[in-house]
Amino acid sequence: MDAPLTLLDLSHTSHTQARTGVQRVCRSLHRSLGTLTRPDSIRPITWDPYAAAWRALDEAEATCVSTEEASTRRRSQWPLALRLRGWARRASRAEEPIAVGPARLIVPEIFSARVGAALPRLLASVSGPRIALFHDAIALRLPELTPRSTVARFPAYLQQLLQFDGVAAVSEDSRESLVDWWRWLRIDRPPPVIALPLGVDPPRQDTVLARMTALPVVLSVGSLEGRKNHLALLTAAESLWASGAAFELRLVGLVQSETGRAALNEIRRLQQKGRPLRYDGPLSERALRAAYHECAFTVYPSLMEGFGLPVLESIGYGKPCICSRRGALGESARGGGCVGLDQVDAPALAAAMDGLLKSPNRLQALAQEAASRPRRHWDTYASELLDWMTALPRRSGAPN
């Protein structure tokens, strides 16, 4: 018996080349779903605000989903041609059903208010099951380090998740934060929530991009924003450079204008001072793979994550990672290859970095631990997600 049509909401990912964590999850999930089932059984869709309708992606939007390039622009982009086409559809009322026959739905994005308002229409058109991915509740746990618009939007987003038949959280820590929030609201019939850890891509070598460096490279991958804690990392690096330590710190990631500006200013100050500090901004997937290959080890100074892809990506490349041992990062760090920190502040980061720079044997032992860890790839994640959602019953009515 053929599998039902799987609808995959990529409303934001199909209109941006940003490679933040959520967009990388969406693109990887889309790719793996296509390898596990017939290509015509996966239909990526978008809410078109100009047509005021849900529809399948057009060719340009599908290309945006599959791209491995990176952009410095985080927001969705709707070119004039797309807007005109949407307005024409709306004026002619030429709306086609999003699915004919049995269908199921996966919503992997942290959907916007505009998409959230259109969700009931989509959910009603799908025979089920209908699931959402849940990434984190950091906007409520660390509001002072989160963009204000995200903090304001988040309670409504968590409430809208109650419409689904099930929610797949990306870690046990994220699952607990969502369940605790609903419990605090006294929701009496929430949908089931499971913790399903994400996958990572198997490492590939792109030798054409290999870079020879005179100094060992310490790599940090992650958007420049408040909770990622780059200021502490930069303070730690400066203290080591001032004491005579020889290494290059390389930062990769999109800057978040509201909460990442202080870190960007500090990067510029240290570069003007002549410190061996490189900030690349966002990188394509190919360039990011090369960055992992050429570094000695990585540092992920984030205070809190829903999952923390860069930790397991680093491990996948056999490169030790310094990160928090708490929350979701602790879940990813368990199993070897990581230096876990109880406090992710400048002194702790400096001590951990100095320890690896001064101890080649310790670094090699951690690299061997990383290389020996089992790899959980995206195809495994996608297969487990489909198996779980297939068994979900459709929920009737919304909880109180």
MILO-660597 format. One record per residue (C-alpha): residue number from 1; residue in three letters; z, x, y. Coordinates in steps of 0.05 Angstrom, whole numbers. Layout:
<site num="NUM" residuo="Ala" z="Z" x="X" y="Y"/>
...
***
This chain:
<site num="1" residuo="Met" z="0" x="0" y="0"/>
<site num="2" residuo="Asp" z="-20" x="28" y="68"/>
<site num="3" residuo="Ala" z="34" x="46" y="118"/>
<site num="4" residuo="Pro" z="40" x="0" y="178"/>
<site num="5" residuo="Leu" z="15" x="21" y="245"/>
<site num="6" residuo="Thr" z="65" x="65" y="282"/>
<site num="7" residuo="Leu" z="67" x="57" y="357"/>
<site num="8" residuo="Leu" z="93" x="117" y="395"/>
<site num="9" residuo="Asp" z="113" x="106" y="468"/>
<site num="10" residuo="Leu" z="91" x="167" y="508"/>
<site num="11" residuo="Ser" z="89" x="135" y="577"/>
<site num="12" residuo="His" z="115" x="197" y="612"/>
<site num="13" residuo="Thr" z="91" x="252" y="565"/>
<site num="14" residuo="Ser" z="19" x="227" y="570"/>
<site num="15" residuo="His" z="20" x="236" y="646"/>
<site num="16" residuo="Thr" z="53" x="304" y="655"/>
<site num="17" residuo="Gln" z="43" x="376" y="630"/>
<site num="18" residuo="Ala" z="116" x="392" y="641"/>
<site num="19" residuo="Arg" z="147" x="424" y="579"/>
<site num="20" residuo="Thr" z="220" x="404" y="587"/>
<site num="21" residuo="Gly" z="260" x="393" y="523"/>
<site num="22" residuo="Val" z="244" x="318" y="518"/>
<site num="23" residuo="Gln" z="170" x="329" y="528"/>
<site num="24" residuo="Arg" z="168" x="383" y="476"/>
<site num="25" residuo="Val" z="204" x="337" y="427"/>
<site num="26" residuo="Cys" z="153" x="281" y="441"/>
<site num="27" residuo="Arg" z="93" x="327" y="432"/>
<site num="28" residuo="Ser" z="120" x="358" y="368"/>
<site num="29" residuo="Leu" z="138" x="290" y="339"/>
<site num="30" residuo="His" z="69" x="263" y="356"/>
<site num="31" residuo="Arg" z="36" x="322" y="322"/>
<site num="32" residuo="Ser" z="78" x="318" y="259"/>
<site num="33" residuo="Leu" z="70" x="243" y="252"/>
<site num="34" residuo="Gly" z="-5" x="255" y="252"/>
<site num="35" residuo="Thr" z="0" x="304" y="194"/>
<site num="36" residuo="Leu" z="44" x="259" y="152"/>
<site num="37" residuo="Thr" z="2" x="195" y="156"/>
<site num="38" residuo="Arg" z="-70" x="175" y="167"/>
<site num="39" residuo="Pro" z="-90" x="192" y="239"/>
<site num="40" residuo="Asp" z="-110" x="119" y="251"/>
<site num="41" residuo="Ser" z="-40" x="95" y="232"/>
<site num="42" residuo="Ile" z="-8" x="130" y="292"/>
<site num="43" residuo="Arg" z="-22" x="99" y="360"/>
<site num="44" residuo="Pro" z="8" x="132" y="422"/>
<site num="45" residuo="Ile" z="16" x="81" y="477"/>
<site num="46" residuo="Thr" z="36" x="77" y="550"/>
<site num="47" residuo="Trp" z="61" x="26" y="599"/>
<site num="48" residuo="Asp" z="7" x="21" y="652"/>
<site num="49" residuo="Pro" z="41" x="-2" y="716"/>
<site num="50" residuo="Tyr" z="-27" x="-13" y="750"/>
<site num="51" residuo="Ala" z="-53" x="-58" y="695"/>
<site num="52" residuo="Ala" z="18" x="-87" y="685"/>
<site num="53" residuo="Ala" z="6" x="-79" y="610"/>
<site num="54" residuo="Trp" z="21" x="-37" y="549"/>
<site num="55" residuo="Arg" z="-41" x="-3" y="522"/>
<site num="56" residuo="Ala" z="-66" x="54" y="478"/>
<site num="57" residuo="Leu" z="-77" x="121" y="512"/>
<site num="58" residuo="Asp" z="-145" x="138" y="539"/>
<site num="59" residuo="Glu" z="-179" x="204" y="525"/>
<site num="60" residuo="Ala" z="-149" x="242" y="584"/>
<site num="61" residuo="Glu" z="-79" x="217" y="568"/>
<site num="62" residuo="Ala" z="-86" x="237" y="495"/>
<site num="63" residuo="Thr" z="-109" x="306" y="517"/>
<site num="64" residuo="Cys" z="-47" x="312" y="561"/>
<site num="65" residuo="Val" z="-3" x="297" y="501"/>
<site num="66" residuo="Ser" z="-35" x="351" y="458"/>
<site num="67" residuo="Thr" z="-38" x="406" y="510"/>
<site num="68" residuo="Glu" z="2" x="470" y="502"/>
<site num="69" residuo="Glu" z="-5" x="489" y="575"/>
<site num="70" residuo="Ala" z="53" x="482" y="624"/>
<site num="71" residuo="Ser" z="60" x="454" y="694"/>
<site num="72" residuo="Thr" z="110" x="463" y="750"/>
<site num="73" residuo="Arg" z="107" x="388" y="764"/>
<site num="74" residuo="Arg" z="158" x="345" y="726"/>
<site num="75" residuo="Arg" z="138" x="276" y="751"/>
<site num="76" residuo="Ser" z="84" x="232" y="720"/>
<site num="77" residuo="Gln" z="15" x="239" y="750"/>
<site num="78" residuo="Trp" z="-32" x="179" y="754"/>
<site num="79" residuo="Pro" z="-100" x="201" y="781"/>
<site num="80" residuo="Leu" z="-138" x="153" y="825"/>
<site num="81" residuo="Ala" z="-189" x="137" y="769"/>
<site num="82" residuo="Leu" z="-132" x="114" y="723"/>
<site num="83" residuo="Arg" z="-102" x="72" y="778"/>
<site num="84" residuo="Leu" z="-168" x="39" y="794"/>
<site num="85" residuo="Arg" z="-181" x="24" y="721"/>
<site num="86" residuo="Gly" z="-112" x="-7" y="715"/>
<site num="87" residuo="Trp" z="-122" x="-50" y="776"/>
<site num="88" residuo="Ala" z="-189" x="-73" y="747"/>
<site num="89" residuo="Arg" z="-157" x="-92" y="681"/>
<site num="90" residuo="Arg" z="-103" x="-130" y="718"/>
<site num="91" residuo="Ala" z="-153" x="-167" y="762"/>
<site num="92" residuo="Ser" z="-196" x="-187" y="703"/>
<site num="93" residuo="Arg" z="-136" x="-202" y="659"/>
<site num="94" residuo="Ala" z="-171" x="-162" y="604"/>
<site num="95" residuo="Glu" z="-108" x="-146" y="565"/>
<site num="96" residuo="Glu" z="-115" x="-131" y="491"/>
<site num="97" residuo="Pro" z="-57" x="-138" y="442"/>
<site num="98" residuo="Ile" z="-22" x="-71" y="431"/>
<site num="99" residuo="Ala" z="-22" x="-82" y="356"/>
<site num="100" residuo="Val" z="-54" x="-131" y="307"/>
<site num="101" residuo="Gly" z="-16" x="-139" y="242"/>
<site num="102" residuo="Pro" z="47" x="-103" y="218"/>
<site num="103" residuo="Ala" z="71" x="-49" y="266"/>
<site num="104" residuo="Arg" z="133" x="-8" y="279"/>
<site num="105" residuo="Leu" z="155" x="27" y="343"/>
<site num="106" residuo="Ile" z="185" x="94" y="362"/>
<site num="107" residuo="Val" z="208" x="107" y="433"/>
<site num="108" residuo="Pro" z="225" x="182" y="438"/>
<site num="109" residuo="Glu" z="229" x="188" y="514"/>
<site num="110" residuo="Ile" z="286" x="176" y="562"/>
<site num="111" residuo="Phe" z="248" x="118" y="592"/>
<site num="112" residuo="Ser" z="246" x="104" y="666"/>
<site num="113" residuo="Ala" z="270" x="40" y="699"/>
<site num="114" residuo="Arg" z="198" x="16" y="705"/>
<site num="115" residuo="Val" z="185" x="26" y="631"/>
<site num="116" residuo="Gly" z="253" x="-2" y="613"/>
<site num="117" residuo="Ala" z="236" x="-67" y="650"/>
<site num="118" residuo="Ala" z="173" x="-73" y="609"/>
<site num="119" residuo="Leu" z="206" x="-58" y="542"/>
<site num="120" residuo="Pro" z="225" x="-130" y="523"/>
<site num="121" residuo="Arg" z="151" x="-149" y="524"/>
<site num="122" residuo="Leu" z="134" x="-91" y="478"/>
<site num="123" residuo="Leu" z="193" x="-102" y="431"/>
<site num="124" residuo="Ala" z="174" x="-176" y="423"/>
<site num="125" residuo="Ser" z="103" x="-158" y="403"/>
<site num="126" residuo="Val" z="124" x="-111" y="347"/>
<site num="127" residuo="Ser" z="143" x="-140" y="279"/>
<site num="128" residuo="Gly" z="191" x="-82" y="268"/>
<site num="129" residuo="Pro" z="228" x="-38" y="258"/>
<site num="130" residuo="Arg" z="236" x="-13" y="329"/>
<site num="131" residuo="Ile" z="275" x="51" y="342"/>
<site num="132" residuo="Ala" z="292" x="97" y="400"/>
<site num="133" residuo="Leu" z="311" x="171" y="401"/>
<site num="134" residuo="Phe" z="374" x="187" y="440"/>
<site num="135" residuo="His" z="379" x="256" y="470"/>
<site num="136" residuo="Asp" z="445" x="259" y="507"/>
<site num="137" residuo="Ala" z="494" x="226" y="555"/>
<site num="138" residuo="Ile" z="502" x="287" y="600"/>
<site num="139" residuo="Ala" z="486" x="247" y="662"/>
<site num="140" residuo="Leu" z="553" x="211" y="651"/>
<site num="141" residuo="Arg" z="592" x="269" y="623"/>
<site num="142" residuo="Leu" z="571" x="320" y="677"/>
<site num="143" residuo="Pro" z="549" x="276" y="736"/>
<site num="144" residuo="Glu" z="564" x="330" y="787"/>
<site num="145" residuo="Leu" z="511" x="375" y="755"/>
<site num="146" residuo="Thr" z="459" x="321" y="745"/>
<site num="147" residuo="Pro" z="407" x="293" y="794"/>
<site num="148" residuo="Arg" z="436" x="233" y="830"/>
<site num="149" residuo="Ser" z="378" x="188" y="811"/>
<site num="150" residuo="Thr" z="389" x="203" y="737"/>
<site num="151" residuo="Val" z="463" x="188" y="742"/>
<site num="152" residuo="Ala" z="449" x="122" y="777"/>
<site num="153" residuo="Arg" z="397" x="102" y="725"/>
<site num="154" residuo="Phe" z="436" x="121" y="662"/>
<site num="155" residuo="Pro" z="483" x="62" y="651"/>
<site num="156" residuo="Ala" z="425" x="14" y="652"/>
<site num="157" residuo="Tyr" z="386" x="60" y="604"/>
<site num="158" residuo="Leu" z="444" x="60" y="554"/>
<site num="159" residuo="Gln" z="448" x="-15" y="559"/>
<site num="160" residuo="Gln" z="374" x="-23" y="545"/>
<site num="161" residuo="Leu" z="380" x="18" y="481"/>
<site num="162" residuo="Leu" z="418" x="-42" y="453"/>
<site num="163" residuo="Gln" z="352" x="-78" y="445"/>
<site num="164" residuo="Phe" z="328" x="-33" y="389"/>
<site num="165" residuo="Asp" z="338" x="-41" y="314"/>
<site num="166" residuo="Gly" z="365" x="30" y="309"/>
<site num="167" residuo="Val" z="376" x="93" y="349"/>
<site num="168" residuo="Ala" z="366" x="164" y="322"/>
<site num="169" residuo="Ala" z="410" x="213" y="361"/>
<site num="170" residuo="Val" z="388" x="285" y="361"/>
<site num="171" residuo="Ser" z="457" x="312" y="343"/>
<site num="172" residuo="Glu" z="525" x="288" y="319"/>
<site num="173" residuo="Asp" z="553" x="302" y="388"/>
<site num="174" residuo="Ser" z="501" x="258" y="421"/>
<site num="175" residuo="Arg" z="512" x="203" y="370"/>
<site num="176" residuo="Glu" z="587" x="203" y="384"/>
<site num="177" residuo="Ser" z="576" x="201" y="459"/>
<site num="178" residuo="Leu" z="530" x="139" y="453"/>
<site num="179" residuo="Val" z="576" x="103" y="404"/>
<site num="180" residuo="Asp" z="637" x="118" y="448"/>
<site num="181" residuo="Trp" z="602" x="90" y="509"/>
<site num="182" residuo="Trp" z="584" x="26" y="474"/>
<site num="183" residuo="Arg" z="654" x="21" y="446"/>
<site num="184" residuo="Trp" z="683" x="30" y="516"/>
<site num="185" residuo="Leu" z="638" x="-28" y="539"/>
<site num="186" residuo="Arg" z="664" x="-69" y="479"/>
<site num="187" residuo="Ile" z="595" x="-82" y="451"/>
<site num="188" residuo="Asp" z="610" x="-120" y="388"/>
<site num="189" residuo="Arg" z="542" x="-114" y="352"/>
<site num="190" residuo="Pro" z="509" x="-49" y="371"/>
<site num="191" residuo="Pro" z="449" x="-24" y="332"/>
<site num="192" residuo="Pro" z="461" x="29" y="278"/>
<site num="193" residuo="Val" z="461" x="101" y="305"/>
<site num="194" residuo="Ile" z="448" x="161" y="261"/>
<site num="195" residuo="Ala" z="449" x="235" y="277"/>
<site num="196" residuo="Leu" z="383" x="266" y="258"/>
<site num="197" residuo="Pro" z="376" x="339" y="280"/>
<site num="198" residuo="Leu" z="309" x="358" y="310"/>
<site num="199" residuo="Gly" z="260" x="407" y="280"/>
<site num="200" residuo="Val" z="229" x="471" y="307"/>
<site num="201" residuo="Asp" z="160" x="500" y="299"/>
<site num="202" residuo="Pro" z="152" x="557" y="250"/>
<site num="203" residuo="Pro" z="144" x="623" y="287"/>
<site num="204" residuo="Arg" z="74" x="649" y="300"/>
<site num="205" residuo="Gln" z="52" x="717" y="325"/>
<site num="206" residuo="Asp" z="5" x="722" y="384"/>
<site num="207" residuo="Thr" z="-5" x="797" y="387"/>
<site num="208" residuo="Val" z="-55" x="793" y="444"/>
<site num="209" residuo="Leu" z="4" x="774" y="490"/>
<site num="210" residuo="Ala" z="51" x="828" y="466"/>
<site num="211" residuo="Arg" z="84" x="865" y="523"/>
<site num="212" residuo="Met" z="113" x="935" y="518"/>
<site num="213" residuo="Thr" z="177" x="943" y="558"/>
<site num="214" residuo="Ala" z="217" x="1004" y="575"/>
<site num="215" residuo="Leu" z="282" x="964" y="575"/>
<site num="216" residuo="Pro" z="309" x="916" y="523"/>
<site num="217" residuo="Val" z="293" x="845" y="544"/>
<site num="218" residuo="Val" z="346" x="791" y="545"/>
<site num="219" residuo="Leu" z="311" x="724" y="546"/>
<site num="220" residuo="Ser" z="338" x="657" y="571"/>
<site num="221" residuo="Val" z="296" x="595" y="561"/>
<site num="222" residuo="Gly" z="314" x="530" y="596"/>
<site num="223" residuo="Ser" z="302" x="490" y="660"/>
<site num="224" residuo="Leu" z="336" x="517" y="721"/>
<site num="225" residuo="Glu" z="386" x="461" y="735"/>
<site num="226" residuo="Gly" z="460" x="455" y="746"/>
<site num="227" residuo="Arg" z="485" x="443" y="676"/>
<site num="228" residuo="Lys" z="443" x="500" y="647"/>
<site num="229" residuo="Asn" z="493" x="547" y="682"/>
<site num="230" residuo="His" z="444" x="600" y="705"/>
<site num="231" residuo="Leu" z="489" x="621" y="762"/>
<site num="232" residuo="Ala" z="541" x="645" y="712"/>
<site num="233" residuo="Leu" z="488" x="683" y="673"/>
<site num="234" residuo="Leu" z="462" x="716" y="737"/>
<site num="235" residuo="Thr" z="533" x="736" y="757"/>
<site num="236" residuo="Ala" z="544" x="765" y="687"/>
<site num="237" residuo="Ala" z="478" x="804" y="690"/>
<site num="238" residuo="Glu" z="494" x="832" y="759"/>
<site num="239" residuo="Ser" z="562" x="856" y="736"/>
<site num="240" residuo="Leu" z="529" x="893" y="678"/>
<site num="241" residuo="Trp" z="474" x="923" y="722"/>
<site num="242" residuo="Ala" z="527" x="946" y="771"/>
<site num="243" residuo="Ser" z="563" x="982" y="715"/>
<site num="244" residuo="Gly" z="500" x="1019" y="693"/>
<site num="245" residuo="Ala" z="474" x="974" y="637"/>
<site num="246" residuo="Ala" z="399" x="980" y="626"/>
<site num="247" residuo="Phe" z="363" x="916" y="607"/>
<site num="248" residuo="Glu" z="314" x="866" y="635"/>
<site num="249" residuo="Leu" z="335" x="794" y="643"/>
<site num="250" residuo="Arg" z="277" x="746" y="635"/>
<site num="251" residuo="Leu" z="284" x="672" y="653"/>
<site num="252" residuo="Val" z="235" x="619" y="631"/>
<site num="253" residuo="Gly" z="236" x="546" y="653"/>
<site num="254" residuo="Leu" z="219" x="493" y="704"/>
<site num="255" residuo="Val" z="264" x="490" y="765"/>
<site num="256" residuo="Gln" z="299" x="424" y="780"/>
<site num="257" residuo="Ser" z="296" x="419" y="856"/>
<site num="258" residuo="Glu" z="362" x="383" y="867"/>
<site num="259" residuo="Thr" z="409" x="421" y="821"/>
<site num="260" residuo="Gly" z="372" x="486" y="808"/>
<site num="261" residuo="Arg" z="360" x="510" y="879"/>
<site num="262" residuo="Ala" z="423" x="554" y="881"/>
<site num="263" residuo="Ala" z="402" x="591" y="818"/>
<site num="264" residuo="Leu" z="331" x="601" y="845"/>
<site num="265" residuo="Asn" z="359" x="630" y="910"/>
<site num="266" residuo="Glu" z="404" x="678" y="871"/>
<site num="267" residuo="Ile" z="344" x="700" y="829"/>
<site num="268" residuo="Arg" z="307" x="718" y="892"/>
<site num="269" residuo="Arg" z="366" x="755" y="921"/>
<site num="270" residuo="Leu" z="375" x="797" y="859"/>
<site num="271" residuo="Gln" z="300" x="812" y="855"/>
<site num="272" residuo="Gln" z="300" x="834" y="928"/>
<site num="273" residuo="Lys" z="358" x="879" y="910"/>
<site num="274" residuo="Gly" z="313" x="912" y="858"/>
<site num="275" residuo="Arg" z="347" x="887" y="796"/>
<site num="276" residuo="Pro" z="304" x="883" y="732"/>
<site num="277" residuo="Leu" z="301" x="807" y="734"/>
<site num="278" residuo="Arg" z="238" x="767" y="717"/>
<site num="279" residuo="Tyr" z="230" x="693" y="729"/>
<site num="280" residuo="Asp" z="166" x="664" y="699"/>
<site num="281" residuo="Gly" z="176" x="590" y="712"/>
<site num="282" residuo="Pro" z="149" x="545" y="657"/>
<site num="283" residuo="Leu" z="105" x="578" y="603"/>
<site num="284" residuo="Ser" z="52" x="553" y="557"/>
<site num="285" residuo="Glu" z="71" x="548" y="483"/>
<site num="286" residuo="Arg" z="32" x="611" y="468"/>
<site num="287" residuo="Ala" z="65" x="651" y="523"/>
<site num="288" residuo="Leu" z="133" x="626" y="502"/>
<site num="289" residuo="Arg" z="122" x="649" y="431"/>
<site num="290" residuo="Ala" z="104" x="718" y="458"/>
<site num="291" residuo="Ala" z="168" x="718" y="500"/>
<site num="292" residuo="Tyr" z="210" x="705" y="438"/>
<site num="293" residuo="His" z="175" x="759" y="399"/>
<site num="294" residuo="Glu" z="186" x="814" y="451"/>
<site num="295" residuo="Cys" z="259" x="801" y="469"/>
<site num="296" residuo="Ala" z="319" x="836" y="438"/>
<site num="297" residuo="Phe" z="362" x="773" y="438"/>
<site num="298" residuo="Thr" z="370" x="708" y="478"/>
<site num="299" residuo="Val" z="424" x="677" y="520"/>
<site num="300" residuo="Tyr" z="430" x="602" y="528"/>
<site num="301" residuo="Pro" z="485" x="593" y="580"/>
<site num="302" residuo="Ser" z="483" x="517" y="583"/>
<site num="303" residuo="Leu" z="549" x="480" y="590"/>
<site num="304" residuo="Met" z="526" x="420" y="550"/>
<site num="305" residuo="Glu" z="465" x="398" y="511"/>
<site num="306" residuo="Gly" z="443" x="340" y="469"/>
<site num="307" residuo="Phe" z="412" x="389" y="419"/>
<site num="308" residuo="Gly" z="390" x="456" y="450"/>
<site num="309" residuo="Leu" z="321" x="472" y="422"/>
<site num="310" residuo="Pro" z="320" x="544" y="449"/>
<site num="311" residuo="Val" z="379" x="563" y="405"/>
<site num="312" residuo="Leu" z="343" x="545" y="340"/>
<site num="313" residuo="Glu" z="277" x="570" y="366"/>
<site num="314" residuo="Ser" z="310" x="638" y="379"/>
<site num="315" residuo="Ile" z="339" x="637" y="309"/>
<site num="316" residuo="Gly" z="271" x="618" y="281"/>
<site num="317" residuo="Tyr" z="242" x="682" y="311"/>
<site num="318" residuo="Gly" z="298" x="723" y="282"/>
<site num="319" residuo="Lys" z="329" x="735" y="350"/>
<site num="320" residuo="Pro" z="405" x="727" y="358"/>
<site num="321" residuo="Cys" z="428" x="678" y="411"/>
<site num="322" residuo="Ile" z="490" x="677" y="455"/>
<site num="323" residuo="Cys" z="512" x="605" y="469"/>
<site num="324" residuo="Ser" z="570" x="557" y="471"/>
<site num="325" residuo="Arg" z="605" x="543" y="405"/>
<site num="326" residuo="Arg" z="623" x="473" y="429"/>
<site num="327" residuo="Gly" z="588" x="405" y="423"/>
<site num="328" residuo="Ala" z="515" x="401" y="401"/>
<site num="329" residuo="Leu" z="504" x="475" y="415"/>
<site num="330" residuo="Gly" z="559" x="491" y="366"/>
<site num="331" residuo="Glu" z="524" x="448" y="314"/>
<site num="332" residuo="Ser" z="460" x="489" y="324"/>
<site num="333" residuo="Ala" z="498" x="556" y="325"/>
<site num="334" residuo="Arg" z="533" x="544" y="259"/>
<site num="335" residuo="Gly" z="499" x="580" y="202"/>
<site num="336" residuo="Gly" z="493" x="650" y="230"/>
<site num="337" residuo="Gly" z="454" x="690" y="279"/>
<site num="338" residuo="Cys" z="492" x="667" y="341"/>
<site num="339" residuo="Val" z="549" x="693" y="384"/>
<site num="340" residuo="Gly" z="589" x="630" y="400"/>
<site num="341" residuo="Leu" z="631" x="627" y="463"/>
<site num="342" residuo="Asp" z="692" x="584" y="475"/>
<site num="343" residuo="Gln" z="680" x="589" y="550"/>
<site num="344" residuo="Val" z="610" x="597" y="579"/>
<site num="345" residuo="Asp" z="631" x="633" y="643"/>
<site num="346" residuo="Ala" z="607" x="698" y="674"/>
<site num="347" residuo="Pro" z="660" x="744" y="642"/>
<site num="348" residuo="Ala" z="648" x="715" y="572"/>
<site num="349" residuo="Leu" z="573" x="720" y="579"/>
<site num="350" residuo="Ala" z="577" x="791" y="606"/>
<site num="351" residuo="Ala" z="622" x="813" y="548"/>
<site num="352" residuo="Ala" z="577" x="782" y="496"/>
<site num="353" residuo="Met" z="513" x="812" y="526"/>
<site num="354" residuo="Asp" z="546" x="880" y="534"/>
<site num="355" residuo="Gly" z="569" x="878" y="462"/>
<site num="356" residuo="Leu" z="499" x="867" y="435"/>
<site num="357" residuo="Leu" z="467" x="917" y="483"/>
<site num="358" residuo="Lys" z="516" x="972" y="462"/>
<site num="359" residuo="Ser" z="517" x="957" y="387"/>
<site num="360" residuo="Pro" z="449" x="961" y="353"/>
<site num="361" residuo="Asn" z="482" x="952" y="285"/>
<site num="362" residuo="Arg" z="515" x="887" y="307"/>
<site num="363" residuo="Leu" z="449" x="863" y="337"/>
<site num="364" residuo="Gln" z="412" x="880" y="272"/>
<site num="365" residuo="Ala" z="464" x="844" y="230"/>
<site num="366" residuo="Leu" z="458" x="781" y="272"/>
<site num="367" residuo="Ala" z="382" x="786" y="269"/>
<site num="368" residuo="Gln" z="386" x="788" y="193"/>
<site num="369" residuo="Glu" z="431" x="727" y="193"/>
<site num="370" residuo="Ala" z="381" x="691" y="237"/>
<site num="371" residuo="Ala" z="323" x="709" y="193"/>
<site num="372" residuo="Ser" z="358" x="685" y="131"/>
<site num="373" residuo="Arg" z="376" x="616" y="158"/>
<site num="374" residuo="Pro" z="337" x="557" y="129"/>
<site num="375" residuo="Arg" z="284" x="531" y="175"/>
<site num="376" residuo="Arg" z="282" x="457" y="191"/>
<site num="377" residuo="His" z="211" x="442" y="214"/>
<site num="378" residuo="Trp" z="183" x="383" y="253"/>
<site num="379" residuo="Asp" z="147" x="354" y="192"/>
<site num="380" residuo="Thr" z="215" x="348" y="158"/>
<site num="381" residuo="Tyr" z="245" x="313" y="218"/>
<site num="382" residuo="Ala" z="187" x="265" y="225"/>
<site num="383" residuo="Ser" z="189" x="248" y="150"/>
<site num="384" residuo="Glu" z="263" x="234" y="152"/>
<site num="385" residuo="Leu" z="256" x="192" y="215"/>
<site num="386" residuo="Leu" z="202" x="149" y="182"/>
<site num="387" residuo="Asp" z="242" x="141" y="118"/>
<site num="388" residuo="Trp" z="303" x="118" y="157"/>
<site num="389" residuo="Met" z="268" x="69" y="202"/>
<site num="390" residuo="Thr" z="228" x="38" y="145"/>
<site num="391" residuo="Ala" z="294" x="15" y="114"/>
<site num="392" residuo="Leu" z="321" x="-15" y="178"/>
<site num="393" residuo="Pro" z="326" x="-91" y="182"/>
<site num="394" residuo="Arg" z="302" x="-125" y="245"/>
<site num="395" residuo="Arg" z="360" x="-146" y="288"/>
<site num="396" residuo="Ser" z="358" x="-217" y="314"/>
<site num="397" residuo="Gly" z="385" x="-230" y="384"/>
<site num="398" residuo="Ala" z="417" x="-180" y="431"/>
<site num="399" residuo="Pro" z="490" x="-160" y="425"/>
<site num="400" residuo="Asn" z="541" x="-185" y="474"/>
***
